[in-house]
Amino acid sequence: MSQPHALSDDQVTTELRKMTAFIRQEALEKAREIHLKADEEFSIEQSKLVRQETSRIDTEYAKKTKSAGMSQQITRSTLANKVRLRVLGAKQELLDGLFEDAGKGAGGLIILNTTGKIDINNTFDERLELLSVDALPSVRTTLFGENKNRKFKD
């Protein structure tokens, strides 16, 4: 058997330096691995956050676009209704004026019975009133043309 031979102080120092250098090298490699892994995890997390925020912004944008579209549609509808009401009002004023002008030449006959109650009212105003109710649809069509939106021709 061989005898254990003792190392000199210089040899021990050299071996310690080699071991220290080896440990230092392993520590540096491990630190690089940890750093690379941390960078990779950071990139993954950053990408995930960017995707989430992009999705949130896209959703918010879609919601605001839809809201703006609805608001524009409501505004257009409101304006169209106001215009429609003005046109209908003007048409009604024209019809009212027409019947009012026709009523200025009033005349006719009222026959009373012995108790003073009206039995027959054949005045021009009464006939015009009946005409304004019965003939209004045809007068309206004559003056303004046929309304395609009208379902009933009363």
C-alpha positions in Angstrom: 0.0 0.0 0.0 1.0 3.4 -0.7 1.6 5.8 2.0 -0.3 8.9 2.2 2.0 11.6 1.3 1.5 15.0 2.8 1.1 18.1 0.6 3.2 21.0 1.0 1.8 24.4 2.0 2.3 25.6 -1.6 0.4 22.6 -3.0 -2.4 23.1 -0.5 -2.7 26.8 -1.5 -2.7 25.8 -5.2 -5.4 23.2 -4.6 -7.4 25.7 -2.6 -7.1 28.3 -5.4 -8.2 25.7 -8.0 -11.2 24.8 -5.8 -12.1 28.4 -5.2 -11.8 29.2 -8.9 -14.0 26.2 -9.7 -16.6 27.2 -7.2 -16.5 30.8 -8.4 -16.9 29.6 -12.0 -19.9 27.4 -11.0 -21.4 30.3 -9.1 -21.0 32.7 -12.1 -22.6 30.1 -14.4 -25.5 29.6 -12.0 -25.9 33.4 -11.7 -26.1 33.7 -15.5 -28.7 30.9 -15.6 -30.8 32.6 -13.0 -30.5 35.9 -14.8 -31.5 34.4 -18.1 -34.4 32.6 -16.5 -35.5 35.8 -14.8 -35.3 37.8 -18.1 -37.3 35.1 -19.8 -40.0 35.1 -17.1 -40.0 38.9 -17.2 -40.5 38.9 -21.0 -43.4 36.3 -20.7 -45.1 38.3 -17.9 -44.6 41.6 -19.9 -46.1 40.1 -23.0 -49.0 38.7 -21.0 -49.7 42.2 -19.5 -49.4 43.9 -22.9 -51.9 41.4 -24.4 -54.3 42.0 -21.4 -54.1 45.7 -21.7 -54.5 45.6 -25.5 -57.6 43.5 -25.1 -59.0 45.8 -22.5 -58.3 48.9 -24.7 -59.9 47.1 -27.7 -63.0 46.2 -25.6 -63.2 49.8 -24.3 -62.8 51.2 -27.8 -65.5 48.9 -29.2 -67.8 49.9 -26.3 -67.2 53.6 -26.9 -67.6 53.2 -30.7 -70.9 51.4 -30.2 -72.1 54.1 -27.7 -71.1 56.9 -30.1 -73.0 55.1 -32.9 -76.1 54.8 -30.7 -75.8 58.4 -29.8 -75.6 59.5 -33.4 -78.5 57.2 -34.3 -80.6 58.7 -31.5 -79.7 62.3 -32.6 -80.6 61.5 -36.2 -83.9 59.9 -35.1 -84.7 62.9 -32.9 -84.0 65.4 -35.7 -86.1 63.3 -38.2 -89.0 63.2 -35.7 -88.8 67.0 -35.1 -88.8 67.6 -38.9 -91.7 65.2 -39.3 -93.7 66.9 -36.6 -93.0 70.3 -38.2 -94.2 69.0 -41.6 -97.3 67.5 -40.0 -98.0 70.7 -38.1 -97.7 72.8 -41.3 -100.0 70.4 -43.1 -102.6 70.6 -40.3 -102.4 74.4 -40.2 -103.0 74.4 -44.0 -106.0 72.1 -43.6 -107.4 74.1 -40.6 -107.0 77.4 -42.6 -108.7 75.8 -45.6 -111.7 74.8 -43.6 -111.7 78.1 -41.7 -111.7 80.1 -44.9 -114.5 77.9 -46.3 -116.5 78.5 -43.0 -116.4 82.3 -43.4 -119.1 82.1 -46.1 -121.5 80.5 -43.6 -125.2 80.2 -44.4 -127.9 77.6 -44.5 -131.0 76.7 -42.7 -131.8 75.6 -39.1 -135.3 74.1 -38.6 -136.6 74.2 -35.1 -139.5 72.3 -33.7 -142.1 73.9 -31.4 -140.1 73.3 -28.2 -137.1 75.2 -29.6 -134.8 72.2 -30.0 -132.9 72.0 -33.2 -134.4 69.4 -35.4 -132.4 69.9 -38.6 -129.1 71.8 -38.8 -128.3 72.3 -42.5 -126.0 75.3 -42.0 -122.9 75.7 -44.1 -120.8 75.4 -40.9 -122.4 72.1 -40.0 -122.0 70.7 -43.5 -118.4 71.9 -43.5 -117.8 70.2 -40.1 -119.2 66.9 -41.5 -117.1 67.3 -44.6 -113.9 68.0 -42.6 -114.3 64.7 -40.9 -115.6 62.6 -43.8 -113.6 64.1 -46.6 -110.3 64.8 -44.7 -108.5 61.7 -46.0 -109.2 62.6 -49.7 -108.4 66.3 -49.1 -105.2 65.3 -47.5 -104.3 63.0 -50.5 -105.2 65.7 -53.0 -103.1 68.3 -51.3 -100.1 66.3 -50.2 -100.2 63.1 -52.2 -100.6 59.6 -51.0 -98.6 58.7 -47.8 -96.9 55.3 -48.3 -96.5 54.9 -44.6 -100.2 55.0 -43.9 -101.7 51.6 -43.3 -105.4 52.5 -43.1 -107.1 54.8 -45.6 -109.8 56.1 -43.3 
